[in-house]
């Protein structure tokens, strides 16, 4: 079996899915809702299911055969669970990101509260200088 570090770095979508499944087994829509509530960003269904298929293929996530009480569930839902390897990969990525955040603080890119120095003005200055979020066309 490949070591967890061999899967790094993860994409934000994959990391969000692994974090969501680290707290409990979930179906796809539940993952979408959890990611939106936790991050404030909506994950697209197509992105979710493409990533879940890769995670299933890589053995980081498994599809469950067990179902909740049928009276409380829709039989079309597919439930997913983090595997031990998937948990190890999520832990390794969280540790990698923790080092990145520490380095950003050392470089004075973030305050101890996790905001850019000067508050939102720091983020606004980056946008005015032409920096865009990955995948943004604006």
C-alpha positions, 0 to 999 in steps of 0.5 A: 500500500502506498504511504499517505504522503504519496497522495499529497498535495491534495486539491481543495475539493478532495481535502474538503471531501475527506474532512467531511467524511472524517466526521461521519459517513455521508451521502453526496448531498450531505457532503455538499451541504457540509462543505458549504456550511463549513467553508462558505463555498459551494462545491459543484455536484459534478466536481464532487462526484468526479472526485469521489470516483477518484477517491474510490479508485484510490482506496481513500473512500469506500461506498457503504452497503449498509443503509440507515433506516429505510423509512428515513432514507432515499434508496437512491442515495449512495453512502461513503466512508473514509478508509484508514488510508483515506484518514491517513491521507487527510491527516498528512494533508492537514499537517502539510497545510499547517506547516504552510500556514506557519510559514505564511505567518512567519513571512507576515502574510497572516496574523495569528488570527489567520487574516491578512495583515491590515484585515481585508485590505490585504486581500483587496490589495492582492485582487487590485494587483491582478491576483485571481483565485484559481479557476476564476475568469473574472 
